[in-house]
Amino acid sequence: MSDDDDIQVEGPHLAEDDPMRAFLPASFGKKSKEADIAAQLDRSRRSVIQLPLGVSKGRESDSDGANAADSDDDDSDESDDDEDEYPTSHEMVIKTHERAVTSVSLDPAGGRLISGSVDCTVKLHDFSSMTPTTIRAFKSVDPYGTKQTSAGSESHPVHHVEFNRLAGGAFLCISAHPQAKIMSRDGDILTEFIKGDMYLRDMHNTKGHVSEITTGTWHPTDKNVCVTAGTDSTLRIWDINNKRSQKEVLVFKSKAAGAAGRTRMTAVAWGTPVQGGNNVLISAALDGSLVMWSGDGPFTRPTAEIKAAHKPDTWTGGIDISSDGRMVVTRGGDNLIKLWDTRKFKEPLVSVEHPSTSDHYPTSNIKYAPNSTSIITGSVTGHLHILNPGNLSSEYTTPITPGSPVIAVDWHPKINQIITGSANSETHILYNPTMSTRGAVDVMSRAPKRRHVDDNPEFTTDQSLGLSGDAIVNPGALPGSKKTGVTASGKSKDPRRPHVPQQTPFMRSQPDEKHISENIPLSRMLHEDPREALLKYADKAKKDPMFTNAWKSTQPVTQYADVSDDEEEDGPEKKKVKR
């Protein structure tokens, strides 16, 4: 065979439609696997669900019954236009809670999401660490979990969580408890406000809330100030650097019959005009009142008050102020949404029917969109409603969790994404890849994480504890295994801790007995009986005396008089008694 001849390699002769061709390599070498971003985003696109009769999706079209086909085409075109107008074309679902999600909030940068729930926990989510296959919270915090192992441990449902709008390093956490907390973005407790004296009748003399807090919010221009609303008929303004007493206390005196001047404050909002101006502080009460104060003070009396803004004894859980500080929208428990003007704070401008969920979920809210271009709120049917800010008409309605009420809503201005919390413990993030930035868009654009045994939490320890599956855990090292406190007898519950004897006042004044017995000679004689100590040498002294041994043989013998038995019985003669 010459060198000029070509070497021919015989390959397998397979037909084009032979299934064995799927097992043949198409090329040699390392192959790079790149994620198909467009396919991932397309999988997160929301499927169009046919809404039930009576619920509108998109704007209502003015069409006649004769042109039914044309009207259907127009409705579909308008719904597509609405999806392009609002960031609702795609969604990311977060299932980290066990019960209804009552509050959601994003930090000012839009990189961290927190959610509160009836399961008494706050979940912290970081968008930068999530992928399409690892959508989970990086930390779960119980605001009152410091005493989990003690007999007096307690947990309370979370009513409201809200990031500071001016500083994303802290958020306000309000539970069903008289003390609100300021927590860091990592879940650590920074400040816990004081509880007031419940036996004082005048609320002006108390230093904190005396009963459960319902909600709260941050100051619009001061990052160190927040306000809380409680069931003790007060609003309290706090400086987060002073937890021992509130900065201001606003006592609302209810004029309802039989209320004794007290009611429950159900919602509060603190707004300021974007172009500058006076702050406005507005709160709703259980007796149906709507009260407005000047946000900069003085707070001695309200600037304006509406007695029957909503039906008495119904929970008005939603209230928000527009970006210009002029319009106020409220969502009451009387199935009404009302629009108010702060310049003419007497009668509502617009009032529309909307089914309420505040009888089961008091934290049901309503929010203005960025720049107040729309108003968003949830419904009892599980739909998200986008309303016109002028006449409160429905501009767009889309299902989120059909059959499960949507409780909390929020629209972040920077990343342009809508966050919802529902009663079925799900948190939904709605976005549009072309309109929204960062947040859920970045999460769904990342390559899926390669599957690992640690991805299944049933096989590993809780990731919130910071322990990997192959870590060595010392006995008693986990937080749940440690027993703190003492029993009724004073013995420690922790088996690894030695028993510490009880310190009495007498023991405190005495030196250490072990040290004395080891270092001071003859100190043991302090605790011996002196009679027994001498008698143990009696036999030795008698047999081998040390001091009297010299005259032992010459020692005189003691002689005693002999006494008869009769004399012993009669005893000595008695002297005669003189008469």
NORURQUI-V582901 format. One record per run of one state. SS is the DSSP state (2 for helix, 1 for strand, 0 for the rest). FROM is the first residue (numbers start at 1). LEN is the number of residues. If there is no record, write none. Layout:
[[SS/FROM/LEN] [SS/FROM/LEN]]
//
This chain:
[[0/1/18] [2/19/5] [0/24/13] [2/37/7] [0/44/1] [1/45/1] [0/46/19] [2/65/21] [0/86/4] [1/90/5] [0/95/6] [1/101/6] [0/107/5] [1/112/6] [0/118/4] [1/122/5] [2/127/3] [0/130/1] [1/131/1] [0/132/2] [1/134/1] [0/135/4] [1/139/3] [0/142/3] [2/145/3] [0/148/10] [1/158/6] [0/164/6] [1/170/6] [0/176/5] [1/181/4] [0/185/4] [1/189/4] [0/193/10] [2/203/3] [0/206/7] [1/213/6] [0/219/6] [1/225/6] [0/231/3] [1/234/6] [0/240/8] [1/248/4] [0/252/13] [1/265/7] [0/272/8] [1/280/6] [0/286/4] [1/290/5] [0/295/9] [1/304/3] [0/307/11] [1/318/4] [0/322/5] [1/327/5] [0/332/4] [1/336/6] [0/342/2] [1/344/1] [0/345/5] [1/350/4] [0/354/12] [1/366/3] [0/369/1] [2/370/3] [0/373/2] [1/375/4] [0/379/4] [1/383/5] [0/388/6] [1/394/6] [0/400/6] [1/406/7] [0/413/4] [1/417/6] [0/423/4] [1/427/5] [0/432/8] [2/440/6] [0/446/7] [2/453/3] [0/456/7] [2/463/3] [0/466/13] [2/479/3] [0/482/4] [1/486/1] [0/487/5] [1/492/1] [0/493/12] [2/505/5] [0/510/3] [2/513/7] [0/520/3] [2/523/5] [0/528/2] [2/530/6] [0/536/2] [2/538/6] [0/544/21] [2/565/6] [0/571/9]]
//
